[in-house]
Amino acid sequence: MNEHIYTYGVEEEFFLADVDSGAIVTRMPQAFLHEVRRRLGDCFSSELLQSQIEMITPVCDSVEMLQSVVVGHRRTVAEIAKRHDLALVASGTHPLAEWREQNMTRKPRYQQLLSDFQIVGRRNLLCGLHVHVAPPPSEDRVDVMNRILTYTPIFLALSCSSPFWNRQGTGLMSYRQAAYDEWPRTGIPEFFAGEADYNAFVHQLVQAGVIESASFLWWAVRVSAKYPTIELRITDACTDVRDALCIANLFRCLVRAAVRNPALGRARVSTTRLLIEENRWQVKRYGTAAQFIDETGAAERTPFADRLEQLFVLIEEDVAHFACSDAVTQARTILTRGTSADLQVSEFKRARDQGATRAEACREVARWLAANSVPAHTSPSFPPEQ
């Protein structure tokens, strides 16, 4: 019997910023939009607000393919953006962004979202990283989703990149997650009995006229309505492309580990989902400095670094299977180097210590983000653009 491949892919959301001022654009330049669509086709999409874009990989079957596509997309769009005096910025929020100044993209779905959600929709000035992994078709995707829920705050911790909002520091490492909590059907989902139970819930909401389809479920992780995948949605957009690749590969390994070990993640108590939510809050606030609560009810807290090492032990066989040990190395690098959020806060403090005003310090952070969102062609860690 052939080994299941666990095909996967990612969706990355980005801000577009003016090269000179560092501020995000409020209107999408049509010439830029047309050129990117010509180059990337269906791999590119506009977003709810005109200051944002999304890049989508095709279905990938190897670590090498995903890396080549993700790196190639960032380089291609960054080069086009440069010709239009724009910069590509990968971050959960942007330090100079003001939601009141934004303009929406004229699409029927987006117009309906803004009509339904009003100020909540207009405040959606947030960028994330979504990772899709396809388990074997014989698996109940919701059962697998249930059993990996406890690990989702780990992926958020590795991705934290949104410490600023509305041109000021928030004190949080992932304000994006806090802002996203304004939306309905977000956060950690319930433990459904299986795909049939999940589909019955979706059907009830559709029949009641509350949602149009399962794509209006925006949980931290969900089963995709469009693809035969489990979709990780909790993560902030990653400034360093290596962080994004790290998260995608570790999540792929986790899904395989859950399929390989049917007992994984089945131990839970009545408060397990609430405890996972508490861990998500700890990560939103502290990032990789978070202390995790035991989700099965034990009265103890574990440093994130220890939780991360426990994950590595759990997926060791899967990391070897996919030959993605670089993902483990990069996760440890994030822990020692700091997340994008840590580095943004450090850049802000450095500028302030040198006498910059808050506005000037935020501008320095914006410049740092633009400089670090696109992998250099000369980097030996990446293949040449295809």
MARGU-323089 format. One line per 5 residues: number of its first residue (from 0); their letters; for each residue x negated, y, z negated of N, C-alpha, C. Coordinates in steps of 0.1 Angstrom, whole numbers, plus 2048, in hexadecimal, padded with zeros to 3 digits. Layout:
# residues N
NUM) a) X/Y/Z/X/Y/Z/X/Y/Z | ...
This chain:
# residues 386
0) mnehi) 7F8/7F4/800/800/800/800/7F7/80D/800 | 7FA/816/809/7F3/822/809/7F5/82B/7FD | 7EA/831/7F8/7EB/83A/7ED/7F3/847/7F1 | 7FC/84B/7E9/803/858/7EC/7F9/863/7EC | 7FB/86D/7F5/7F1/877/7F7/7F3/883/7ED
5) ytygv) 7FF/885/7E8/802/891/7E0/7FF/89E/7E8 | 805/89F/7F3/803/8AC/7FB/807/8B8/7F2 | 800/8C3/7F5/803/8CF/7ED/800/8DC/7F5 | 805/8E7/7EF/803/8F4/7F6/805/8FF/7EC | 802/90B/7EF/804/916/7E6/80A/922/7EE
10) eeeff) 811/92A/7E6/816/937/7EA/810/942/7E1 | 809/94B/7E7/802/956/7E0/808/963/7E3 | 80C/96B/7D9/811/978/7DB/807/982/7D8 | 807/98D/7E0/7FD/998/7DF/803/9A6/7DF | 7FC/9AF/7D9/7FF/9BD/7DB/7F7/9C3/7E7
15) ladvd) 7FC/9CD/7EE/7F5/9D4/7F8/7F2/9E2/7F2 | 7E5/9E6/7F2/7E1/9F3/7EC/7DA/9FC/7F6 | 7DB/A08/7F4/7D3/A12/7FC/7C4/A11/7F9 | 7BC/A10/803/7AE/A0F/800/7A8/A1A/7F8 | 7AC/A26/7FB/7A6/A32/7F5/7AB/A34/7E7
20) sgaiv) 7B8/A34/7E5/7BE/A38/7D8/7BF/A2C/7CF | 7BF/A20/7D4/7C1/A14/7CC/7D0/A11/7C9 | 7D9/A1B/7CB/7E7/A19/7C8/7ED/A10/7D2 | 7F8/A08/7CE/7FE/A00/7D7/807/A08/7E0 | 809/A02/7EC/811/A09/7F6/820/A08/7F2
25) trmpq) 828/A11/7F6/836/A11/7F3/83E/A0D/800 | 838/A0E/80B/83E/A0A/818/834/A01/820 | 839/9F6/824/831/9ED/82C/82E/9F3/83A | 821/9F5/83D/81D/9F9/84A/821/9EF/855 | 829/9F3/85E/82E/9E9/868/823/9E3/871
30) aflhe) 819/9EC/874/80E/9E7/87D/807/9DC/876 | 804/9DD/869/7FE/9D3/861/806/9C6/860 | 813/9C8/85E/81C/9BD/85D/81D/9B5/86A | 81D/9BB/875/81E/9B5/882/811/9AD/885 | 806/9B3/881/7F9/9AD/884/7F7/9A0/87C
35) vrrrl) 7FB/9A1/86F/7F9/995/866/803/98A/86B | 80F/98D/86E/818/983/873/814/97D/880 | 80D/985/888/808/97F/895/7FC/975/892 | 7F4/978/888/7E9/96F/884/7ED/963/87C | 7F6/965/873/7FA/95A/869/807/954/86B
40) gdcfs) 810/95A/873/81D/954/876/825/951/869 | 82A/945/868/832/941/85D/82A/940/850 | 81D/941/850/815/941/844/815/94E/83D | 81D/958/842/81D/965/83C/82C/96A/83A | 82F/971/82F/83C/975/82D/83C/983/826
45) sellq) 846/98B/828/847/997/820/84F/993/813 | 84F/99C/809/855/99A/7FD/860/9A4/7FA | 867/9A2/7EE/872/9AB/7EB/86F/9BA/7EC | 862/9BD/7E7/85E/9CB/7E7/853/9CD/7F2 | 853/9D8/7F9/84B/9DA/804/83C/9DB/801
50) sqiem) 839/9DC/7F4/82B/9DC/7F0/825/9CF/7EE | 82C/9C4/7F1/828/9B6/7EF/829/9AE/7FB | 820/9A4/7FC/821/99A/807/81E/98C/800 | 821/982/808/81F/974/804/818/96C/80F | 80E/964/80B/807/95B/814/80A/94D/810
55) itpvc) 80E/945/81A/813/937/817/80A/92D/81F | 805/923/818/7FD/919/81F/806/90F/826 | 801/908/830/808/8FC/835/807/8F1/82B | 80D/8E6/82E/80B/8DA/825/7FD/8D5/826 | 7F6/8D4/81B/7E8/8D0/81B/7E7/8C2/815
60) dsvem) 7DD/8BB/81A/7DB/8AD/815/7CE/8AB/80F | 7C6/8B5/80D/7B9/8B4/807/7B5/8C1/800 | 7AB/8BF/7F7/7A6/8CB/7F0/79F/8D4/7FA | 798/8CE/804/791/8D6/80E/79A/8DE/816 | 7A5/8D8/81A/7AF/8DF/823/7B5/8EB/81C
65) lqsvv) 7B9/8E9/80F/7BF/8F4/808/7B6/8FF/806 | 7A9/8FC/803/79F/907/801/79D/90F/80D | 79C/908/819/799/90E/825/7A5/918/829 | 7B1/913/827/7BD/91B/82B/7BE/927/821 | 7BE/925/814/7C0/930/80B/7B5/93B/80C
70) vghrr) 7A9/936/80D/79E/940/80F/79F/947/81D | 7A2/93F/827/7A4/945/834/7AF/94F/835 | 7BA/94C/82E/7C5/956/82E/7C1/963/828 | 7BB/962/81C/7B7/96E/815/7AE/977/81D | 7A4/970/823/79A/977/82C/7A1/97E/838
75) tvaei) 7A9/976/83F/7B0/97B/84B/7B8/987/848 | 7C1/986/83E/7CA/992/83A/7C2/99E/835 | 7B8/99B/82D/7AF/9A6/828/7A9/9AD/833 | 7A4/9A6/83E/79E/9AD/849/7A8/9B5/851 | 7B4/9B0/853/7BE/9B8/859/7C2/9C4/851
80) akrhd) 7C3/9C2/844/7C7/9CD/83B/7BC/9D8/83C | 7B0/9D4/83C/7A5/9DE/83C/7A6/9E7/849 | 7AA/9E1/854/7AC/9E9/860/7B7/9F3/85F | 7C0/9F1/855/7CB/9FA/853/7C9/A03/846 | 7BD/A03/842/7B9/A0B/835/7C1/A05/829
85) lalva) 7C2/9F8/829/7C9/9F2/81E/7C0/9E8/817 | 7C3/9E4/80B/7BC/9DA/804/7C6/9CF/7FE | 7C1/9C3/7FE/7C9/9B8/7F9/7C6/9B6/7EA | 7D0/9B6/7E2/7CE/9B5/7D3/7D6/9A9/7CD | 7CE/9A0/7C7/7D4/994/7C1/7D5/996/7B2
90) sgthp) 7E1/998/7AC/7E2/99B/79E/7F1/99A/79B | 7F4/995/78F/802/993/78B/80A/9A0/78A | 803/9AB/786/808/9B9/787/7FD/9C2/78C | 800/9CE/790/7F6/9D7/795/7F5/9E3/78B | 7E9/9E7/787/7E7/9F1/77D/7EC/9FF/780
95) laewr) 7EE/A02/78D/7F2/A0F/792/801/A0F/797 | 807/A03/796/815/A02/79B/81F/A08/793 | 829/A0E/799/835/A14/792/841/A0F/799 | 849/A07/792/855/A00/799/85F/A0A/79F | 860/A16/799/86A/A1F/79E/867/A25/7AC
100) eqnmt) 85A/A23/7B0/856/A29/7BC/857/A1F/7C8 | 85B/A13/7C5/85B/A08/7CF/867/A09/7D9 | 865/A03/7E5/86F/A02/7EF/871/9F3/7F2 | 87D/9EF/7F3/880/9E1/7F6/87F/9DD/805 | 87C/9D1/807/87C/9CB/815/88A/9C9/81A
105) rkpry) 88D/9CD/826/89B/9CC/82B/89D/9BE/830 | 8A1/9B5/827/8A5/9A7/82B/8B2/9A4/823 | 8BB/99D/82A/8C8/99A/823/8C7/994/815 | 8BD/98A/814/8BB/983/807/8B7/98E/7FC | 8AD/996/800/8A8/9A0/7F7/8B2/9AA/7F3
110) qqlls) 8BA/9AE/7FD/8C5/9B8/7FA/8CF/9B2/7F0 | 8D2/9A5/7F2/8DB/99E/7E9/8D6/99D/7DB | 8C8/99A/7DA/8C2/999/7CD/8C3/9A7/7C6 | 8C0/9B1/7CC/8C0/9BF/7C6/8CF/9C2/7C2 | 8D8/9BE/7CA/8E6/9C1/7C7/8EA/9B9/7BA
115) dfqiv) 8E6/9AD/7BA/8E9/9A4/7AE/8E2/9A8/7A1 | 8D5/9AC/7A2/8CD/9AD/796/8C9/9BB/793 | 8CC/9C5/79C/8CB/9D3/799/8BD/9D7/794 | 8BC/9DD/788/8AF/9E2/784/8A5/9D6/782 | 8AA/9CA/77E/8A1/9BF/77D/89A/9BC/78A
120) grrnl) 8A1/9BC/795/89B/9BA/7A2/892/9C5/7A6 | 895/9D1/7A3/88D/9DD/7A7/880/9DD/79F | 880/9D6/793/874/9D6/78B/86B/9CA/78E | 86E/9C2/799/867/9B6/79C/85A/9B8/7A3 | 852/9C1/79D/845/9C5/7A3/83A/9BB/79D
125) lcglh) 83C/9AE/7A1/834/9A4/79B/82F/99A/7A6 | 823/995/7A4/81E/98B/7AE/81A/97E/7A7 | 81D/973/7AD/81A/966/7A7/813/95D/7B1 | 80F/951/7AB/80A/946/7B3/813/93A/7B1 | 818/935/7BB/820/929/7BB/819/91D/7C1
130) vhvap) 81A/912/7BA/813/906/7BF/81D/8FA/7C1 | 81D/8F5/7CD/826/8E9/7D0/81E/8DD/7D1 | 823/8D2/7CA/81D/8C5/7CB/828/8BB/7CE | 826/8B2/7D8/830/8A8/7DB/82D/89A/7D5 | 835/896/7CB/834/889/7C5/839/87E/7CF
135) ppsed) 837/872/7CC/83C/867/7D5/84B/868/7D6 | 851/866/7E2/85F/867/7E4/868/85E/7DB | 862/854/7D6/869/84B/7CD/86B/851/7BE | 863/85B/7BB/863/861/7AE/86F/86B/7AC | 875/86B/7A1/87F/875/79D/877/882/799
140) rvdvm) 878/88C/7A2/86F/898/7A0/873/89F/793 | 87F/89F/78F/883/8A5/783/87D/89E/777 | 87D/891/777/877/88A/76C/868/88D/76B | 861/88E/776/853/892/776/852/8A1/771 | 85A/8A9/775/85A/8B7/771/85C/8B8/762
145) nrilt) 865/8B0/75C/868/8B0/74E/85B/8AD/747 | 854/8A3/74C/848/89E/744/83B/8A6/745 | 83C/8B0/74E/830/8B9/74F/833/8C7/74A | 83F/8C9/746/843/8D7/741/839/8DC/736 | 835/8D3/72D/82D/8D7/721/820/8DD/726
150) ytpif) 81B/8D9/732/80E/8DE/737/80F/8EB/73E | 81B/8F0/741/81C/8FC/749/815/909/743 | 816/90B/736/80F/916/730/800/916/732 | 7FA/90A/734/7EC/909/737/7E8/910/744 | 7F1/90D/74E/7EE/913/75B/7F0/923/75B
155) lalsc) 7FA/927/753/7FC/936/752/7EF/93C/74B | 7EA/935/741/7DE/93B/73B/7D2/93C/744 | 7D0/933/74D/7C5/933/757/7C7/93E/761 | 7D4/942/763/7D7/94C/76E/7D9/95A/769 | 7DA/95D/75C/7DE/96A/757/7D7/976/75F
160) sspfw) 7DF/97E/764/7D9/98A/76C/7E2/996/76C | 7EB/997/761/7F4/9A2/761/7F4/9AA/754 | 7E9/9B0/750/7E9/9B7/743/7EE/9C5/744 | 7F1/9CA/750/7F5/9D8/752/803/9D9/758 | 80A/9E3/754/818/9E5/75A/81B/9F4/759
165) nrqgt) 820/9F9/764/824/A07/764/819/A11/760 | 80D/A0E/765/801/A16/763/7FC/A17/755 | 7FE/A0C/74D/7F9/A0C/740/7F7/9FD/73B | 7EE/9FC/732/7EC/9EE/72C/7F8/9EA/724 | 7FB/9DD/725/807/9D7/71E/803/9D0/711
170) glmsy) 7F6/9CC/70F/7F3/9C4/704/7F5/9B5/706 | 7FB/9B2/712/7FD/9A4/716/7F3/9A0/721 | 7F0/993/721/7E8/98E/72C/7F0/98B/738 | 7FD/987/736/805/985/742/812/98C/740 | 812/999/742/81F/9A1/742/828/99C/74D
175) rqaay) 823/997/758/82C/992/762/836/988/75D | 832/97F/754/83B/975/74F/845/97C/746 | 841/986/73E/84B/98D/736/855/995/73E | 850/99B/749/85A/9A2/752/863/999/759 | 85D/98D/75D/865/983/764/870/97E/75C
180) dewpr) 86F/97E/74F/879/979/745/886/981/746 | 885/98D/74C/892/995/74E/89B/98D/758 | 896/985/761/89E/97E/76B/8A5/972/765 | 8B0/96F/76A/8B7/962/765/8B0/956/76A | 8B2/94B/764/8AC/93E/768/89D/93E/76A
185) tgipe) 896/944/760/888/944/760/883/93E/753 | 876/93D/751/870/937/745/870/928/746 | 870/921/73B/86F/913/73B/87D/90D/73D | 87F/904/747/88C/8FE/749/890/8F4/73E | 89C/8F0/73E/8A1/8E5/735/89B/8D8/73A
190) ffage) 89C/8CE/731/898/8C0/735/8A5/8BA/73B | 8A5/8BA/748/8B0/8B3/74F/8AF/8A4/74F | 8BA/89D/750/8B9/88E/750/8B3/888/75C | 8B2/890/767/8AC/88B/773/8B1/894/77F | 8AD/890/78B/8B1/898/797/8C0/899/798
195) adyna) 8C7/88E/795/8D6/88F/796/8DC/899/78D | 8D7/89A/781/8DC/8A3/777/8D8/8B1/77B | 8CC/8B3/780/8C7/8C0/785/8D0/8C5/790 | 8D2/8BC/79A/8DA/8C0/7A6/8E9/8C3/7A2 | 8EE/8BC/798/8FB/8BF/793/8FC/8CD/78D
200) fvhql) 8F2/8D1/786/8F1/8DF/780/8F1/8E9/78B | 8E8/8E6/795/8E7/8F0/7A1/8F5/8F1/7A8 | 8FB/8E5/7AA/908/8E5/7B1/913/8ED/7A9 | 912/8EC/79C/91C/8F3/793/91A/902/795 | 90E/907/795/90B/915/797/90F/91A/7A5
205) vqagv) 90C/912/7AF/90F/915/7BD/91E/916/7BE | 925/90C/7B9/934/90C/7BA/93A/917/7B3 | 934/91B/7A8/939/926/7A0/936/934/7A6 | 92E/934/7B1/92A/940/7B7/920/948/7B0 | 918/942/7A7/90E/949/79F/901/94A/7A8
210) iesas) 8FE/93F/7AF/8F2/93F/7B7/8F5/939/7C5 | 8ED/93C/7CF/8EF/936/7DC/8E9/928/7DE | 8DE/926/7D7/8D7/919/7D9/8CD/917/7CD | 8C7/90C/7CD/8BD/909/7C2/8B1/912/7C3 | 8AF/91A/7CE/8A4/923/7CF/8A6/92F/7C6
215) flwwa) 8B1/930/7BF/8B4/93B/7B6/8B1/937/7A8 | 8AB/92B/7A6/8A5/927/799/897/92B/799 | 893/933/790/885/939/790/87D/935/784 | 87F/928/77F/878/924/773/869/923/775 | 862/921/76A/853/920/76A/84F/914/773
220) vrvsa) 857/90A/774/854/8FF/77D/862/8FA/781 | 864/8F6/78E/870/8F1/793/86E/8E7/79E | 878/8DF/7A1/878/8D7/7AD/87C/8E0/7B9 | 874/8E0/7C3/877/8E9/7CF/884/8E4/7D6 | 88C/8EF/7DA/898/8EC/7E1/894/8EA/7F0
225) kypti) 889/8EF/7F4/885/8EF/803/87C/8E3/806 | 873/8E0/7FD/869/8D5/7FF/86A/8CA/7F5 | 865/8BE/7F8/865/8B3/7EF/85B/8B4/7E4 | 85A/8C0/7DE/84F/8C3/7D5/854/8C7/7C7 | 84A/8C7/7BE/84C/8CD/7B1/844/8DA/7B2
230) elrit) 84A/8E5/7AE/844/8F2/7B0/840/8F9/7A3 | 834/8FC/7A1/82F/904/795/830/912/799 | 838/91A/790/83A/928/793/836/931/788 | 831/92C/77D/82E/934/771/822/93D/773 | 819/939/77C/80C/940/77D/80C/94D/783
235) dactd) 804/957/77D/802/964/784/7FA/962/790 | 7FA/96C/799/7F1/96C/7A5/7E3/96C/7A0 | 7DA/965/7A6/7CC/964/7A1/7C3/96D/7A9 | 7BC/976/7A2/7B3/97F/7A9/7A8/978/7B0 | 7A1/96F/7A9/797/966/7AF/79D/95A/7B6
240) vrdal) 79B/959/7C3/7A1/94E/7CA/79D/940/7C4 | 791/93F/7BE/78D/933/7B8/796/92F/7AC | 79B/939/7A5/7A5/936/79B/7B2/930/7A0 | 7B6/936/7AB/7C3/930/7B2/7C1/922/7B6 | 7B5/91F/7BC/7B3/912/7C1/7B1/908/7B5
245) cianl) 7AB/90D/7AB/7AA/905/79E/7B7/901/799 | 7C0/90A/798/7CE/907/793/7D5/8FE/79C | 7D5/900/7A9/7DC/8F7/7B2/7D7/8E9/7B1 | 7CA/8E7/7B0/7C4/8DA/7B0/7C7/8D3/7A2 | 7C6/8DA/797/7CA/8D4/78A/7D8/8D1/789
250) frclv) 7E1/8D9/78F/7EF/8D5/78F/7F2/8C9/797 | 7EC/8C8/7A3/7ED/8BB/7AB/7E9/8AF/7A3 | 7DE/8B1/79C/7D9/8A5/793/7E3/8A2/788 | 7E9/8AC/782/7F3/8AA/777/7FF/8A2/77D | 804/8A6/788/80F/89F/78E/80C/891/791
255) raavr) 800/88E/796/7FD/880/798/7FB/879/78B | 7F6/87F/781/7F4/879/774/802/875/76E | 80C/87E/770/819/87B/76B/81F/86F/772 | 81D/86E/77F/822/863/787/81B/856/783 | 80E/857/781/806/84C/77E/809/846/770
260) npalg) 80C/84F/767/80F/84B/759/81D/84F/756 | 827/846/758/835/849/756/838/84D/747 | 830/849/73E/832/84D/730/82E/85B/72C | 826/861/735/821/86E/732/82C/878/731 | 82C/880/726/836/88B/724/843/887/71F
265) rarvs) 845/87A/71C/853/876/718/856/879/709 | 84B/87A/701/84D/87D/6F3/852/88B/6F1 | 85E/88D/6EC/862/89A/6EA/86D/89A/6DF | 86F/8A6/6D9/879/8A7/6CE/883/8B2/6D3 | 88D/8B5/6CA/897/8BE/6CE/892/8CC/6D1
270) ttrll) 887/8D0/6CB/881/8DD/6CC/876/8DE/6D6 | 873/8D3/6DE/867/8D3/6E7/868/8DF/6F1 | 873/8E1/6F7/874/8EC/701/871/8F9/6FB | 877/8FB/6EF/875/908/6E8/866/90A/6E4 | 85F/8FF/6E1/851/900/6DD/849/903/6E9
275) ieenr) 84C/8FD/6F5/845/900/701/847/90F/704 | 853/914/702/856/922/704/84D/92B/6FB | 84C/926/6EE/843/92E/6E5/835/92E/6EA | 830/923/6EF/822/922/6F5/821/92B/701 | 82C/92C/709/82B/935/714/82A/944/70F
280) wqvkr) 831/947/704/830/955/6FF/822/957/6FA | 81C/94D/6F3/80E/94F/6ED/804/952/6F9 | 806/94B/704/7FE/94D/710/800/95B/716 | 80D/95E/717/810/96C/71D/809/977/714 | 809/975/708/803/97F/6FF/7F4/97E/6FE
285) ygtaa) 7EE/972/6FD/7E0/971/6FA/7D8/96A/705 | 7DE/965/710/7D6/95E/71A/7CF/952/715 | 7C2/951/718/7BA/945/714/7B7/945/706 | 7BA/950/6FF/7B8/951/6F0/7C4/94C/6E8 | 7CE/947/6F0/7DA/942/6E9/7D7/935/6E1
290) qfide) 7DF/934/6D6/7E0/928/6CE/7ED/921/6D1 | 7EB/914/6D5/7F7/90C/6D9/7FD/904/6CE | 80A/904/6CE/812/8FC/6C4/814/8EE/6CA | 814/8E4/6C1/817/8D7/6C6/826/8D6/6C9 | 829/8D1/6D6/837/8D2/6DB/83F/8C6/6D5
295) tgaae) 839/8BD/6CF/841/8B2/6C9/844/8B4/6BB | 841/8C0/6B5/846/8C3/6A8/83C/8C4/69D | 82F/8C0/69F/825/8C0/695/822/8CF/692 | 820/8D1/685/81D/8DF/680/80E/8E2/681 | 809/8E3/68D/7FB/8E7/68F/7FA/8EF/69C
300) rtpfa) 7EF/8F6/69D/7EC/8FE/6A9/7DE/8FA/6AE | 7DD/8FB/6BC/7D1/8F6/6C2/7CC/901/6CC | 7BF/905/6CB/7BA/90F/6D4/7BC/90B/6E3 | 7BE/914/6EB/7C0/912/6F9/7B4/909/6FF | 7A8/90C/6FB/79C/905/700/79E/8F6/6FD
305) drleq) 7A3/8F2/6F2/7A5/8E4/6EE/7B0/8DE/6F7 | 7BB/8E6/6F9/7C6/8E1/701/7C1/8DF/710 | 7B8/8E7/714/7B3/8E6/722/7AB/8D9/723 | 7A2/8D6/719/79A/8CA/719/7A3/8BE/718 | 7AE/8BF/711/7B7/8B3/710/7BE/8B1/71E
310) lfvli) 7C1/8BB/725/7C6/8BA/733/7BC/8B3/73C | 7AF/8B7/73A/7A5/8B1/743/7A3/8A2/740 | 7A4/89E/734/7A4/88F/730/7B0/888/737 | 7BB/88E/736/7C8/889/73C/7C7/886/74B | 7C1/890/752/7C1/88F/760/7B3/88B/766
315) eedva) 7AA/885/75E/79D/882/762/79D/878/76E | 7A6/86E/76E/7A7/865/779/7AB/86C/786 | 7B4/875/784/7BA/87C/790/7B0/886/796 | 7A9/88C/78D/79E/895/792/794/88D/79A | 790/881/796/787/879/79D/78E/874/7AA
320) hfacs) 79B/871/7AA/7A2/86C/7B6/7A2/877/7C1 | 7A4/883/7BD/7A5/88E/7C7/798/895/7C9 | 78D/890/7C2/780/896/7C3/780/8A5/7C2 | 787/8AA/7B7/788/8B8/7B4/782/8BC/7A7 | 777/8B7/7A4/770/8BB/797/76D/8CA/796
325) davtq) 76C/8D0/7A2/769/8DF/7A2/775/8E6/79B | 781/8E0/79B/78C/8E7/795/78A/8E7/786 | 785/8DC/780/782/8DB/772/777/8E5/76E | 76D/8E6/777/762/8EF/774/767/8FD/774 | 76F/901/77E/774/90E/77F/77D/912/773
330) artil) 785/908/76E/78E/90B/763/785/90E/757 | 77A/907/755/771/90A/74A/76A/918/74C | 768/91B/759/762/928/75C/76C/933/758 | 779/931/75B/783/93B/757/783/93D/748 | 781/932/741/781/933/732/775/93B/72D
335) trgts) 76A/93A/733/75E/941/72E/75D/94F/734 | 760/950/741/75F/95D/748/76B/966/744 | 776/961/741/782/968/73F/78C/968/74B | 798/969/749/7A2/96A/754/7A1/977/75B | 7A9/979/765/7AA/986/76C/7AF/990/762
340) adlqv) 7B8/98D/75A/7BD/996/750/7B2/99B/746 | 7AA/991/741/79F/995/739/796/99F/73F | 792/99C/74C/789/9A4/753/78F/9B2/757 | 79C/9B2/75A/7A2/9BF/75C/7A2/9C8/74F | 7A5/9C2/744/7A5/9C9/737/797/9CE/734
345) sefkr) 78D/9C6/737/77F/9CA/735/77B/9D5/73E | 77F/9D5/74B/77C/9E0/754/783/9ED/750 | 78F/9EC/74B/796/9F8/746/78E/9FE/73A | 78A/9F5/730/783/9FA/724/776/A00/728 | 76F/9FA/732/762/9FF/736/764/A0D/73C
350) ardqg) 76E/A0F/744/770/A1C/74A/774/A26/73F | 77C/A22/736/780/A2B/72B/775/A2F/722 | 76C/A26/71F/760/A28/717/757/A32/71E | 757/A33/72C/74F/A3C/733/756/A4A/735 | 761/A4C/72F/768/A59/72F/773/A5A/739
355) atrae) 777/A4F/73F/782/A50/749/790/A51/741 | 799/A58/748/7A7/A59/743/7AD/A4C/745 | 7B9/A4A/73F/7C0/A3D/741/7C3/A3B/750 | 7C8/A46/756/7CB/A45/765/7BE/A41/76D | 7B3/A47/769/7A7/A44/771/7A2/A36/76E
360) acrev) 7A4/A32/761/7A0/A24/75E/7A9/A1A/765 | 7B5/A1C/766/7BE/A14/76E/7BA/A13/77D | 7B5/A1E/782/7B1/A1F/78F/7A4/A16/791 | 79C/A16/787/790/A0E/788/793/9FF/788 | 79D/9FC/780/7A2/9EE/780/7A8/9EA/78D
365) arwla) 7AF/9F3/793/7B5/9F0/7A1/7AA/9EE/7AB | 79F/9F6/7AA/794/9F4/7B3/78D/9E6/7B1 | 78C/9E3/7A4/786/9D6/7A1/78E/9CA/7A6 | 79B/9CB/7A5/7A4/9C1/7AB/7A3/9C0/7BA | 7A2/9CB/7C1/7A1/9CA/7CF/794/9C4/7D3
370) ansvp) 789/9C7/7CC/77C/9C2/7CF/77B/9B3/7CC | 783/9AE/7C4/781/9A0/7C0/78C/997/7C4 | 796/99C/7CC/7A1/994/7D1/79E/98C/7DE | 793/990/7E4/790/989/7F1/782/983/7F0 | 781/976/7F3/774/96F/7F3/76B/974/7FE
375) ahtsp) 75E/976/7FA/755/97B/804/751/970/80E | 74F/974/81A/74B/96A/825/73D/964/821 | 735/96B/81A/728/966/817/727/95C/80B | 733/95B/804/733/952/7F8/730/944/7FC | 726/93D/7F6/723/92F/7F9/72E/925/7F4
380) sfppe) 737/92B/7EB/741/922/7E5/74D/91F/7EE | 74D/926/7FA/759/924/802/754/921/810 | 75D/91A/818/75A/917/826/75C/923/82E | 756/923/83A/759/92E/843/767/92E/848 | 76C/93A/84B/77A/93B/850/77C/933/85C
385) q) 787/92B/85D/78A/923/868/78F/92B/874
